[in-house]
Amino acid sequence: MAVKKILTIISLIIVIIIMVLLNLIILLRVKHYPQVELELVKIKEYYIYGRTFNIKGFLDKKISKEDITNVALVLNNGHENIYINTIYEITKQQITFRISDEINNGLLLDKLPVGEYFILLNVIYRNKDSKFYTLQNETSYNNLNYYTLNKNNKTNHIKISFINEKKNPYALSFLHLTIKDINMPYHIYDIVIDPGHGGHDSGAVVNDVYEASTVLEIALQLEEELTQAGFKTKLTRYGDYNPGGAWIDPYWEEGRVNLPHNVKAKYLFSIHLNSAPYRMTKGGVEIYAPNNANLTLASSLASNIVQYAKTTYSPNHFNKRDNGVYIRTFNSDDIQESINDAKRRHYEPYDVTLDTTYHYIIRESGGIITKAYVDGRNKRYKPNNYYNSNIGVEAYLIELGFMVNYYDLHNLIHNKRSYAIGIKEGIIKYLNNEKSPSRVVNK
Protein backbone atom coordinates (compact mmCIF):
# COMPACT_ATOMS: atom_id res chain seq x y z
CA MET A 1 0.00 0.00 0.00
CA ALA A 2 2.81 2.37 0.88
CA VAL A 3 4.42 1.81 -2.53
CA LYS A 4 1.09 2.44 -4.26
CA LYS A 5 0.61 5.65 -2.29
CA ILE A 6 4.08 6.86 -3.18
CA LEU A 7 3.49 6.15 -6.90
CA THR A 8 0.21 8.06 -6.75
CA ILE A 9 1.95 11.06 -5.16
CA ILE A 10 4.74 10.94 -7.75
CA SER A 11 2.14 10.81 -10.56
CA LEU A 12 0.36 13.85 -9.13
CA ILE A 13 3.64 15.73 -8.85
CA ILE A 14 4.47 14.92 -12.50
CA VAL A 15 1.03 16.13 -13.64
CA ILE A 16 1.44 19.36 -11.64
CA ILE A 17 4.91 19.92 -13.12
CA ILE A 18 3.60 19.37 -16.67
CA MET A 19 0.73 21.80 -16.07
CA VAL A 20 3.10 24.42 -14.66
CA LEU A 21 5.45 24.01 -17.64
CA LEU A 22 2.57 24.34 -20.10
CA ASN A 23 1.40 27.50 -18.37
CA LEU A 24 4.94 28.86 -18.41
CA ILE A 25 5.17 28.19 -22.17
CA ILE A 26 1.91 30.06 -22.75
CA LEU A 27 3.07 32.92 -20.52
CA LEU A 28 6.38 33.12 -22.34
CA ARG A 29 4.60 33.19 -25.69
CA VAL A 30 2.32 36.07 -24.71
CA LYS A 31 4.74 37.84 -22.38
CA HIS A 32 5.95 40.32 -24.99
CA TYR A 33 2.65 40.84 -26.78
CA PRO A 34 1.45 44.38 -27.25
CA GLN A 35 -1.73 45.09 -25.34
CA VAL A 36 -4.51 43.80 -27.60
CA GLU A 37 -8.11 44.90 -27.84
CA LEU A 38 -11.07 42.56 -27.46
CA GLU A 39 -12.54 43.31 -30.90
CA LEU A 40 -11.41 40.79 -33.51
CA VAL A 41 -10.20 41.31 -37.06
CA LYS A 42 -12.10 38.97 -39.41
CA ILE A 43 -9.92 37.47 -42.16
CA LYS A 44 -11.91 36.76 -45.33
CA GLU A 45 -9.01 35.77 -47.61
CA TYR A 46 -5.36 34.84 -47.23
CA TYR A 47 -2.98 33.14 -49.62
CA ILE A 48 0.57 32.63 -50.83
CA TYR A 49 1.24 33.29 -54.51
CA GLY A 50 4.77 32.68 -55.75
CA ARG A 51 6.86 34.05 -52.90
CA THR A 52 4.44 36.56 -51.44
CA PHE A 53 1.74 36.44 -48.77
CA ASN A 54 -1.46 38.46 -49.02
CA ILE A 55 -4.31 38.85 -46.58
CA LYS A 56 -7.66 40.62 -46.72
CA GLY A 57 -10.14 41.33 -43.95
CA PHE A 58 -11.97 43.86 -41.84
CA LEU A 59 -12.07 45.08 -38.24
CA ASP A 60 -15.35 44.13 -36.59
CA LYS A 61 -15.80 47.49 -34.89
CA LYS A 62 -17.57 50.73 -35.80
CA ILE A 63 -14.98 53.44 -36.41
CA SER A 64 -15.30 56.96 -37.76
CA LYS A 65 -13.01 57.88 -40.65
CA GLU A 66 -12.13 61.16 -38.96
CA ASP A 67 -10.76 59.32 -35.90
CA ILE A 68 -8.09 57.31 -37.81
CA THR A 69 -4.63 58.44 -38.98
CA ASN A 70 -3.17 55.08 -40.06
CA VAL A 71 -3.86 51.35 -40.28
CA ALA A 72 -1.20 48.68 -40.81
CA LEU A 73 -0.64 44.99 -40.33
CA VAL A 74 2.24 44.27 -37.98
CA LEU A 75 4.55 41.31 -37.46
CA ASN A 76 5.35 41.16 -33.76
CA ASN A 77 8.09 38.91 -32.39
CA GLY A 78 8.08 40.15 -28.81
CA HIS A 79 11.04 42.49 -29.34
CA GLU A 80 10.10 44.64 -32.31
CA ASN A 81 7.29 45.37 -34.71
CA ILE A 82 7.72 44.85 -38.42
CA TYR A 83 5.17 47.12 -40.09
CA ILE A 84 3.72 45.83 -43.35
CA ASN A 85 2.61 48.39 -45.92
CA THR A 86 -1.16 47.99 -45.90
CA ILE A 87 -3.90 49.34 -48.15
CA TYR A 88 -7.02 50.24 -46.19
CA GLU A 89 -10.38 51.96 -46.56
CA ILE A 90 -13.00 53.07 -44.08
CA THR A 91 -16.49 52.68 -45.46
CA LYS A 92 -19.73 52.47 -43.49
CA GLN A 93 -17.66 52.92 -40.31
CA GLN A 94 -15.70 49.72 -40.97
CA ILE A 95 -11.99 49.31 -41.70
CA THR A 96 -11.26 46.94 -44.60
CA PHE A 97 -7.65 46.19 -45.53
CA ARG A 98 -5.31 44.17 -47.74
CA ILE A 99 -1.57 44.05 -48.31
CA SER A 100 -1.69 44.53 -52.08
CA ASP A 101 -4.01 44.67 -55.08
CA GLU A 102 -1.44 42.68 -57.11
CA ILE A 103 -1.49 38.96 -56.50
CA ASN A 104 2.32 38.64 -56.52
CA ASN A 105 3.18 41.80 -54.60
CA GLY A 106 2.35 41.07 -50.96
CA LEU A 107 4.58 40.37 -47.98
CA LEU A 108 7.81 38.92 -49.39
CA LEU A 109 8.30 35.78 -47.32
CA ASP A 110 11.91 35.18 -48.38
CA LYS A 111 12.95 38.48 -46.76
CA LEU A 112 11.67 37.64 -43.28
CA PRO A 113 14.31 36.71 -40.69
CA VAL A 114 14.16 33.43 -38.77
CA GLY A 115 11.91 33.67 -35.74
CA GLU A 116 8.40 33.46 -34.38
CA TYR A 117 5.81 36.12 -35.18
CA PHE A 118 2.20 37.05 -34.69
CA ILE A 119 0.38 39.22 -37.21
CA LEU A 120 -1.73 41.94 -35.63
CA LEU A 121 -3.67 44.90 -36.99
CA ASN A 122 -2.41 48.22 -35.67
CA VAL A 123 -4.78 51.19 -35.74
CA ILE A 124 -3.42 54.66 -34.99
CA TYR A 125 -6.13 57.02 -33.75
CA ARG A 126 -6.12 60.78 -34.12
CA ASN A 127 -5.74 61.16 -30.37
CA LYS A 128 -2.37 59.33 -30.71
CA ASP A 129 -3.69 56.06 -29.28
CA SER A 130 -2.06 53.04 -30.91
CA LYS A 131 -4.17 49.91 -30.56
CA PHE A 132 -3.52 46.34 -31.66
CA TYR A 133 -6.16 43.81 -32.72
CA THR A 134 -5.85 40.05 -33.20
CA LEU A 135 -6.88 38.17 -36.35
CA GLN A 136 -9.58 35.51 -36.61
CA ASN A 137 -9.82 33.08 -39.51
CA GLU A 138 -13.17 33.31 -41.31
CA THR A 139 -12.07 31.19 -44.30
CA SER A 140 -12.20 27.45 -44.90
CA TYR A 141 -8.38 27.24 -45.02
CA ASN A 142 -5.99 26.37 -42.22
CA ASN A 143 -2.20 25.97 -42.16
CA LEU A 144 0.11 27.12 -44.96
CA ASN A 145 3.63 25.75 -45.47
CA TYR A 146 6.22 27.58 -47.55
CA TYR A 147 9.91 27.02 -48.36
CA THR A 148 12.11 29.93 -49.39
CA LEU A 149 14.44 29.83 -52.38
CA ASN A 150 17.38 27.45 -52.06
CA LYS A 151 20.64 28.91 -50.69
CA ASN A 152 23.53 26.45 -50.51
CA ASN A 153 21.05 23.62 -49.93
CA LYS A 154 19.43 25.56 -47.08
CA THR A 155 15.95 27.02 -46.91
CA ASN A 156 13.65 28.70 -44.43
CA HIS A 157 10.54 26.70 -43.67
CA ILE A 158 7.63 29.04 -42.91
CA LYS A 159 4.46 27.77 -41.26
CA ILE A 160 1.46 30.09 -41.18
CA SER A 161 -1.42 29.08 -38.94
CA PHE A 162 -4.23 30.42 -36.80
CA ILE A 163 -4.10 29.48 -33.13
CA ASN A 164 -6.53 30.17 -30.31
CA GLU A 165 -5.33 31.51 -27.00
CA LYS A 166 -7.50 31.91 -23.90
CA LYS A 167 -6.88 35.18 -22.13
CA ASN A 168 -9.37 34.88 -19.29
CA PRO A 169 -12.20 35.44 -19.58
CA TYR A 170 -11.85 36.06 -23.35
CA ALA A 171 -10.77 33.81 -26.25
CA LEU A 172 -8.44 35.41 -28.77
CA SER A 173 -7.31 34.14 -32.17
CA PHE A 174 -3.79 34.84 -33.44
CA LEU A 175 -2.29 34.49 -36.91
CA HIS A 176 1.03 32.84 -36.15
CA LEU A 177 4.22 32.52 -38.24
CA THR A 178 7.18 30.32 -37.41
CA ILE A 179 10.29 30.59 -39.57
CA LYS A 180 13.02 27.98 -39.21
CA ASP A 181 16.32 27.54 -41.05
CA ILE A 182 16.50 23.93 -42.32
CA ASN A 183 18.28 21.81 -44.91
CA MET A 184 16.46 21.91 -48.25
CA PRO A 185 14.19 18.82 -48.38
CA TYR A 186 14.91 16.57 -51.34
CA HIS A 187 11.35 16.83 -52.68
CA ILE A 188 11.15 20.67 -52.60
CA TYR A 189 12.11 22.75 -55.66
CA ASP A 190 12.39 26.45 -56.48
CA ILE A 191 11.48 26.52 -60.16
CA VAL A 192 9.66 24.19 -62.52
CA ILE A 193 10.34 24.53 -66.25
CA ASP A 194 7.65 23.22 -68.58
CA PRO A 195 8.79 22.42 -72.14
CA GLY A 196 5.50 22.68 -74.04
CA HIS A 197 3.85 19.81 -75.93
CA GLY A 198 5.69 16.47 -76.33
CA GLY A 199 4.92 12.94 -77.49
CA HIS A 200 2.02 12.78 -79.95
CA ASP A 201 1.59 16.53 -79.48
CA SER A 202 4.47 17.99 -81.51
CA GLY A 203 3.26 21.57 -81.36
CA ALA A 204 3.95 23.79 -84.37
CA VAL A 205 6.02 22.35 -87.22
CA VAL A 206 7.90 24.45 -89.79
CA ASN A 207 10.52 23.09 -92.25
CA ASP A 208 10.90 19.86 -90.24
CA VAL A 209 11.56 21.88 -87.08
CA TYR A 210 9.30 20.68 -84.26
CA GLU A 211 8.27 22.99 -81.45
CA ALA A 212 8.20 20.18 -78.88
CA SER A 213 11.80 19.06 -79.46
CA THR A 214 13.18 22.60 -79.80
CA VAL A 215 11.70 23.85 -76.53
CA LEU A 216 12.89 20.69 -74.76
CA GLU A 217 16.48 21.42 -75.79
CA ILE A 218 16.17 25.02 -74.58
CA ALA A 219 14.51 23.91 -71.32
CA LEU A 220 17.33 21.45 -70.60
CA GLN A 221 19.90 24.19 -71.15
CA LEU A 222 17.86 26.54 -68.94
CA GLU A 223 17.82 23.93 -66.19
CA GLU A 224 21.61 23.70 -66.41
CA GLU A 225 21.99 27.48 -66.27
CA LEU A 226 19.64 27.87 -63.29
CA THR A 227 21.25 24.98 -61.40
CA GLN A 228 24.67 26.58 -61.80
CA ALA A 229 23.15 29.82 -60.48
CA GLY A 230 22.05 28.00 -57.30
CA PHE A 231 18.38 27.29 -57.97
CA LYS A 232 16.82 23.90 -57.41
CA THR A 233 15.05 23.22 -60.70
CA LYS A 234 12.85 20.51 -62.20
CA LEU A 235 11.33 19.93 -65.65
CA THR A 236 7.82 18.64 -66.34
CA ARG A 237 9.33 16.36 -69.00
CA TYR A 238 12.84 15.22 -69.89
CA GLY A 239 12.11 13.48 -73.18
CA ASP A 240 9.76 13.28 -76.13
CA TYR A 241 6.62 12.43 -74.17
CA ASN A 242 3.70 14.38 -72.82
CA PRO A 243 3.45 14.72 -69.03
CA GLY A 244 -0.32 14.64 -69.50
CA GLY A 245 -0.19 10.94 -70.35
CA ALA A 246 -1.59 9.18 -73.39
CA TRP A 247 -4.70 11.35 -73.42
CA ILE A 248 -2.70 14.58 -73.03
CA ASP A 249 -4.41 15.56 -69.79
CA PRO A 250 -2.38 18.20 -67.88
CA TYR A 251 -4.18 17.29 -64.64
CA TRP A 252 -2.65 13.85 -64.17
CA GLU A 253 -0.88 13.39 -60.84
CA GLU A 254 2.50 14.27 -62.37
CA GLY A 255 1.05 16.44 -65.13
CA ARG A 256 1.97 20.00 -65.98
CA VAL A 257 -0.38 21.57 -63.44
CA ASN A 258 0.03 19.23 -60.47
CA LEU A 259 3.81 18.74 -60.62
CA PRO A 260 4.78 22.33 -59.66
CA HIS A 261 2.43 22.12 -56.66
CA ASN A 262 3.67 18.67 -55.68
CA VAL A 263 7.23 19.99 -55.36
CA LYS A 264 6.10 23.30 -53.80
CA ALA A 265 7.77 25.37 -56.52
CA LYS A 266 7.65 29.14 -56.34
CA TYR A 267 7.80 29.71 -60.11
CA LEU A 268 6.67 27.91 -63.24
CA PHE A 269 7.97 28.89 -66.67
CA SER A 270 6.25 27.22 -69.62
CA ILE A 271 8.40 27.41 -72.78
CA HIS A 272 6.76 27.57 -76.22
CA LEU A 273 7.34 28.73 -79.79
CA ASN A 274 4.76 30.91 -81.49
CA SER A 275 3.10 30.35 -84.82
CA ALA A 276 0.67 32.00 -87.22
CA PRO A 277 -1.25 30.94 -90.35
CA TYR A 278 1.03 33.08 -92.55
CA ARG A 279 4.68 34.05 -92.97
CA MET A 280 5.69 36.98 -90.77
CA THR A 281 8.22 39.63 -91.71
CA LYS A 282 8.81 40.40 -88.04
CA GLY A 283 8.72 38.06 -85.06
CA GLY A 284 9.79 38.36 -81.45
CA VAL A 285 9.23 37.48 -77.81
CA GLU A 286 5.90 37.32 -75.98
CA ILE A 287 5.66 36.75 -72.20
CA TYR A 288 2.16 35.95 -70.94
CA ALA A 289 1.59 36.86 -67.29
CA PRO A 290 -1.22 36.24 -64.79
CA ASN A 291 -4.06 38.73 -64.56
CA ASN A 292 -3.89 41.27 -61.67
CA ALA A 293 -0.15 40.63 -61.27
CA ASN A 294 2.81 42.95 -60.95
CA LEU A 295 4.60 42.71 -64.32
CA THR A 296 8.17 43.49 -63.24
CA LEU A 297 9.36 39.88 -63.60
CA ALA A 298 7.57 39.47 -66.94
CA SER A 299 9.26 42.64 -68.25
CA SER A 300 12.64 41.46 -66.96
CA LEU A 301 12.21 38.13 -68.78
CA ALA A 302 11.24 39.86 -72.04
CA SER A 303 14.02 42.46 -72.01
CA ASN A 304 16.76 39.99 -71.12
CA ILE A 305 15.69 37.43 -73.73
CA VAL A 306 15.78 40.23 -76.31
CA GLN A 307 19.23 41.32 -75.11
CA TYR A 308 20.95 37.94 -74.81
CA ALA A 309 19.28 36.14 -77.72
CA LYS A 310 19.65 39.23 -79.94
CA THR A 311 16.01 39.08 -80.90
CA THR A 312 13.11 41.57 -80.79
CA TYR A 313 9.82 42.16 -79.03
CA SER A 314 6.75 40.76 -80.76
CA PRO A 315 4.87 43.19 -83.02
CA ASN A 316 1.58 41.86 -81.64
CA HIS A 317 -0.55 44.62 -80.02
CA PHE A 318 -3.44 42.45 -78.80
CA ASN A 319 -3.47 42.08 -75.01
CA LYS A 320 -0.15 43.95 -74.79
CA ARG A 321 0.81 45.53 -71.46
CA ASP A 322 4.46 46.37 -72.05
CA ASN A 323 7.19 45.57 -74.57
CA GLY A 324 6.94 41.80 -75.00
CA VAL A 325 4.51 41.45 -72.06
CA TYR A 326 0.90 40.31 -72.44
CA ILE A 327 -2.10 39.39 -70.31
CA ARG A 328 -4.69 37.24 -72.05
CA THR A 329 -8.07 36.86 -70.35
CA PHE A 330 -11.29 35.33 -71.62
CA ASN A 331 -13.19 37.52 -74.07
CA SER A 332 -16.92 37.27 -74.78
CA ASP A 333 -16.38 34.74 -77.59
CA ASP A 334 -14.22 32.56 -75.31
CA ILE A 335 -16.90 32.65 -72.62
CA GLN A 336 -19.60 31.65 -75.09
CA GLU A 337 -17.45 28.79 -76.39
CA SER A 338 -16.93 27.61 -72.80
CA ILE A 339 -20.72 27.59 -72.30
CA ASN A 340 -21.26 25.79 -75.61
CA ASP A 341 -18.69 23.13 -74.70
CA ALA A 342 -20.49 22.53 -71.40
CA LYS A 343 -23.77 22.02 -73.25
CA ARG A 344 -22.18 19.61 -75.74
CA ARG A 345 -20.54 17.56 -72.99
CA HIS A 346 -23.44 17.84 -70.54
CA TYR A 347 -21.80 19.50 -67.56
CA GLU A 348 -22.49 22.65 -65.56
CA PRO A 349 -20.65 25.58 -67.23
CA TYR A 350 -17.63 26.95 -65.44
CA ASP A 351 -17.88 30.37 -63.84
CA VAL A 352 -15.70 32.11 -66.42
CA THR A 353 -15.60 35.92 -66.56
CA LEU A 354 -13.80 38.61 -68.54
CA ASP A 355 -11.03 38.76 -65.92
CA THR A 356 -10.37 35.00 -65.88
CA THR A 357 -6.86 34.20 -67.14
CA TYR A 358 -7.10 32.37 -70.47
CA HIS A 359 -3.98 30.16 -70.59
CA TYR A 360 -4.63 27.09 -68.45
CA ILE A 361 -0.97 26.65 -67.44
CA ILE A 362 -1.06 30.06 -65.74
CA ARG A 363 -4.64 29.93 -64.46
CA GLU A 364 -4.74 26.38 -63.11
CA SER A 365 -1.32 26.64 -61.42
CA GLY A 366 -2.50 29.55 -59.29
CA GLY A 367 -5.43 27.96 -57.45
CA ILE A 368 -8.05 30.37 -56.15
CA ILE A 369 -5.67 33.30 -56.69
CA THR A 370 -5.86 33.00 -60.50
CA LYS A 371 -9.42 31.62 -60.54
CA ALA A 372 -8.56 28.03 -61.46
CA TYR A 373 -11.72 26.10 -62.19
CA VAL A 374 -11.04 22.58 -63.51
CA ASP A 375 -12.87 20.62 -60.81
CA GLY A 376 -13.75 17.42 -62.67
CA ARG A 377 -17.21 18.32 -63.95
CA ASN A 378 -15.86 18.16 -67.52
CA LYS A 379 -15.11 14.43 -67.76
CA ARG A 380 -12.64 15.06 -70.56
CA TYR A 381 -10.09 16.00 -67.89
CA LYS A 382 -9.20 14.77 -64.45
CA PRO A 383 -9.85 17.37 -61.74
CA ASN A 384 -7.03 19.78 -60.97
CA ASN A 385 -5.87 18.67 -57.51
CA TYR A 386 -5.11 22.27 -56.60
CA TYR A 387 -7.92 24.26 -58.23
CA ASN A 388 -9.24 25.22 -54.78
CA SER A 389 -5.84 25.84 -53.17
CA ASN A 390 -4.85 29.11 -51.51
CA ILE A 391 -1.20 28.43 -52.37
CA GLY A 392 -0.43 29.30 -55.99
CA VAL A 393 2.63 28.81 -58.19
CA GLU A 394 3.54 32.05 -59.99
CA ALA A 395 3.42 31.00 -63.65
CA TYR A 396 4.47 32.56 -66.97
CA LEU A 397 4.04 31.32 -70.52
CA ILE A 398 7.07 32.26 -72.63
CA GLU A 399 6.72 32.38 -76.42
CA LEU A 400 10.36 32.67 -77.49
CA GLY A 401 9.70 33.55 -81.12
CA PHE A 402 7.62 32.91 -84.23
CA MET A 403 8.46 29.79 -86.20
CA VAL A 404 6.91 31.42 -89.30
CA ASN A 405 9.47 34.23 -89.17
CA TYR A 406 12.76 33.39 -90.90
CA TYR A 407 15.03 35.24 -88.45
CA ASP A 408 13.30 33.84 -85.36
CA LEU A 409 13.42 30.28 -86.70
CA HIS A 410 17.09 30.55 -87.65
CA ASN A 411 17.96 32.07 -84.27
CA LEU A 412 16.00 29.41 -82.35
CA ILE A 413 17.77 26.62 -84.22
CA HIS A 414 21.32 27.96 -83.92
CA ASN A 415 21.32 29.99 -80.68
CA LYS A 416 19.29 27.93 -78.23
CA ARG A 417 21.54 28.57 -75.25
CA SER A 418 21.28 32.34 -75.69
CA TYR A 419 17.52 32.07 -75.07
CA ALA A 420 18.16 29.99 -71.94
CA ILE A 421 20.70 32.56 -70.70
CA GLY A 422 18.22 35.36 -71.38
CA ILE A 423 15.54 33.68 -69.24
CA LYS A 424 18.05 32.96 -66.45
CA GLU A 425 19.33 36.55 -66.46
CA GLY A 426 15.76 37.86 -66.44
CA ILE A 427 15.06 35.87 -63.28
CA ILE A 428 18.33 36.74 -61.52
CA LYS A 429 18.18 40.47 -62.31
CA TYR A 430 14.60 40.60 -61.09
CA LEU A 431 15.57 38.91 -57.81
CA ASN A 432 18.66 41.10 -57.36
CA ASN A 433 16.64 44.28 -57.84
CA GLU A 434 13.81 43.03 -55.69
CA LYS A 435 12.85 45.49 -53.02
CA SER A 436 10.90 44.76 -49.89
CA PRO A 437 8.61 47.79 -49.61
CA SER A 438 6.23 45.77 -47.50
CA ARG A 439 8.09 46.02 -44.22
CA VAL A 440 9.63 48.69 -42.03
CA VAL A 441 11.25 47.76 -38.73
CA ASN A 442 10.35 49.86 -35.69
CA LYS A 443 12.60 48.89 -32.79
N, C-alpha and C positions, 0 to 999 in steps of 0.2 A: 504493500500500500504506500509506503514511504517513497519508493522509487517512482510509483505512478504519480504521486503528488508532485514530486520534484519535476518530472517530465512535463506535467501540466503547467507548472509555474514557468518553466523554461519556454514552453510554447507560447504562453501569454506574453512573456518578455520579448520574444522574437517578433510577435505580431505588433506589439507596441512600438518596437524599434523600427519596423517596416513602415508603420503608419507615420511615425515622426519623420523618417527620411523622405517619404512621399510628400508630406507637408512642407518640408524644407525645400524640396525640389520646386514645388509650386511657388513657394515664397521667393526663392531665388529667381525664378522665371519672371515674376511680376514685380520684383523689388525695384527695378529701375524704370518701370513704366511711367510715362507721363500720366498725370491725373486725367482719367477718361470720364466722359459724360455718360449718362444712362441711355440717352437716345441712340438708336442703332442706325448705321448706314446700311442700306439694302443694296446688295450687289445683284444686278440683273444680267450681267454678261462679263465673263473674263476668259482670256485665251492667250496662248502663245502662238505667234506666227513667225516662222523663221527663227530669229534670235531675240525677238522682242515680246514683251508682256504688256497686254492692254487690259483695262478694267473699266467698266461703266456701271454707274449706280446713282443713288440719290440719298439724301439725308432725310430721315423720317421725322422732320421737325419743321414747324412753321417759322419762317425767317423772313424778315423784311429786307429787301434789296439795299435799302439805305443804311442798314446796320452792319453790312459786310464790307471789308476792305480786301480780303484775299481768301482763297480756298486752295488747298494743295494736299495731295496724298503724301504721306511721310513714311519712310522706312526708319523704324526705331530699333536700335540694338542695345539699348540700355545705357549707352555712353554718348551717343550723338544721334541727331536726326539727319537723314538724307532726304531732302525735299525733292519731290518729283514734279516737274513741270506739268501742270494739270489745267485742262480746259474746263471751265464751269459756266453755268448759267443759273440765274435765279428767276424762275417763272412760277406764278401762282403760289408764291411764298415757299417754294421748295428748291433746294440746291440739287441740281443734276450735274454730273461730272464725268469726265473720261480723260485718259492720258493723251490720246491722239485720235484724229479723224482718219489717219492713214494706217492701214492694217499692219504695216511693217515698220512703224515708226513710234513704238511705245517705249517702255522701260527696257533698256539694253541689258539683258541678263548677263552677258559675258563681261560687262564692266563692273559688276558688283563684287566687292571683296568677300572672302570667306567669312562666314559668321552666321549668326541667328538673328532674324529680324521679324518684326510685326509691322504690317501696313496699317496705318491709321489715317483718318481724315482730319486735317487741321484747318480750323476755321478761325480767321482773325477778324474780330469785331471792331467796329469803329471806336469803341471805348477802350481799345488796346487789349481787351481780353483775348487770350489765345487758348482755344479749347480743342481737345482731341476726342474723336469719336471712333468706336470700334466698328468692324465690318462684319455683316452677316450674309451668308450665302443664300441667295434666293433662286439659284439655278439648279439644274439637275446634275451638275458636274461636281466632282470631288477633287481628289488629289491630282496634281500635275507633276511630272518628272521631266527634267531637262538636263542635257549635258552640253557644256560649253565646247567651243572649238578645241580640237586637239593641240596641245603644246608639249612637245617632247614626250609623247605618250602619257600625258597627264590631262585631266579635265576637272572642271568643277561640276559636281552633281548638285542640282538645285531641286528641292522638293517644295512645292507650294500647296498648302492645305489649310482648310478652315478647322479650328479647334475651339471647343467650348470651355470656358473657365467660369467657375462659380465664385463670384465675389459677393459674399453674403450681404443682403439677402437676394442679390440680383445675379442673373446669368448673362454673361457677356460672350460674344463670339469674336474671335481674332483670326485675321488672315496671316498665316505664319509662313515664313521662308527659312529654310535651312540650306546653307551652302557649304559643301565639303569638298576639299581637294582630294581626288582619288586617282588611281591609275585608270587609264582609258579602257573600259570594258571591250572585249574582243568583238562583240556584236554591235557596237555603237560606231556610227560613221558621221563625218561632217557633211560630205557632199555626195549626192548620187548623180551620175551622168547617164542620160538616157539616149543612146543612139537610136534614132527613129527607125520604124519599120523592122524588117528582118524576116527570114524564112520565106514563106510563100508571098509575103507582102514586100515587094522589092522597092516600093516607093516610085519616084519618078525615074524614068530611063531616057537618056539622051546619048546617041552615038555609042551605044554599048557601055555607057557609064551608069552604074546603078546607085541610086541614092543610098540604099541600105548599106551597101559595102563601103561606100565613101565615107559616110558619117561614122561608121564603126571604126575605120582607121583613124579618123580625127579624134574620136572619143578615147581610143586607147592611148593616143599620144597626149591628150589632155590629162588623162589619169596619171600618166608618167610625170608630166609637168607639175601637177598639183601635189603629187606624192613627194616629189623632190622639194616642194615649197613647204612641206610639213602638214598638209591636210590628209585626213584619212578619207579615202575616196573609194566608191564602189560603182560599177556599171550595172545597168539593168540587163544587159546581155554582153557576152564576150565572143559570140560567134554568129554565124548566119542562121539564126533562129529567132522566133518571135516570143518574147517573154509573156505574151498573152496566151500561149499554148496553141494547139492545133486550130482552135476556132478564133484565134486572134482576139481574145477577151482581155483587156488591160486590168481586169479586176480579179484575176486569179491570185492565189495566195502570194506568189512571188512575181506578180505582174507589175506593170509600170507604175501603177498607182499605189499598190500596197507595199511594195519593196521599200521605198523611201521612208514610209512610216515604220515599217518593221525594224529598220536599223536606226530610227530616231534621227534621221538626217536633218540638217538645218536648211540646206539648199538642194534644189533639183534643177538641173539644166538639161533640157531636151534638145538634142542637136538634129537639125533637118536641113535639107536643101530645097529651095523654092522652085516653082515651075509656073508656067503660063501656057495658054493654048497657042501662042505665037512667039516668033523670035523677038528678042528684046535688044534694042541698041544700047540700053544701059541697065545694069543690074545693081546689086548691092545688098547690104546687110539689113535684116529686120529682126528686132528683138521684141517679142510679145510678152507683156507684163500683166500681172493681176490687176483687176479693177480696184480702185480706191487705194492704190499703193503709192508710196514714195518711189519716184522713178530714178533716183540717183544711181543705184546699182545697174539698172537697165541701160542708162546713158553711158556709164563707165564701160560696160561690156561692148556697146556699139562703137564707141570712139576708139577703144583699144584694138578691137578687131580691125577696124578701118586702118589704124596706124600700123599695126604689125603685119597684117596680111596684105597691106598696100592695095586695099580695095576701096569701095565707096559706100555711101549710104544709099538705101533703096530710093528710087524715084516715086514710090507709091505714096499717095497723099491720103488714102482712105484710112481712117482710124489712127492717124499719126498724132503723136504727142510731143515728139522731139526728133532730132535727127536720128533716124534709124530705130526709133522707139515707138511702139504701137500698143494700143489696148483695144482688143476686139471683144465686144459684148454682143449678146443676141439682139438682132434687129426684128422688126415686126414680121418679116418673112420667115426668119428662123423660128420665131415663136409659133407661127401658124404651122410650120412643118413639124415642129415638135408635137403639137396637138394632133395633127393628121396622123403622125406615126403611132401615137397612142390609140387612136381610133382603129387603125389598121391592125394593130397587135393586141387590141382589147385590154388595155391597162389604163389606170387613172393617169391623166396627163401630169407631167411634172410642173411644179410651180416656177416656171421660167419667166423672168421679167427682162426689161431693157437694160438693167444693170447687172445681169448675170454674165459672168465671164464665159466666153464661147468655147475656147480650147479646153478639152476635157483634162489634158495633162496638167494644166494650171488650176482649173476649177476643182477637180476631184482630189487633188493633192492637198488642198487647203482646208478641207472639212467645212465646218459651219462658217468659217471666216470668209471663204470665197464662194459660199452658197453651193457646195457640192450637193448633188441630189440623186445619184444612182443608188437606189435603195432596194433593188431587186424586183420592183413591180414590172419592169420590162424584162421578160424572161430571156431575151436575147443575151443579156449579160448577167454575170453573177453580181450580187450586191457589193458595192464598195465598202470594205470593212471599216473605213474611216470617214464615211460621208457625214456622220453626226459627231465627229470629234471636235473638241475645242483646242486641239494642238494641230497646227497646220505646217506643212513644209512649204517654204517660200520657193515658188517655181517660176521658171522662165522658159519660153520656147524660142530657140535661136535658129533663125533661117540665115545660114551663112552666105548664101548667094543664089542667083538664078541659073539653073542648068541650061536655060534657053538663051542665055547671054554668053557669047563666045569668050569674053575676057574672064567672066566669073568661072565658067567651066574649066578653062585652061588653068586658072589660078588654083582652083580647088583640086585639080588633078596633080599639079606639080608643086604646090606649096602648102600641103596639108598641115605641117607642123606650125607654120606661121599663124594659121587660124587658131590652133590649140594654144599657142603662146599668147595671142591676143585675148582669148577668153580668160586665161590664167591671170594675165596682167590686169584685166578689167576687174577681176575679183580682188586681187591683192591691193591694187590702188584704192579701190573702194574701202576696203577694210582699214588701210593705213590712214585714210583721210576721215575715217569715221569719227564723228564727234559724239559726245554723250550729253546732249543738251537737257536730258531728262532728269539730271540730278545735281543738286548743289548741297555741299556738306556744311552744316551749321554746328560747330563744336561748342 
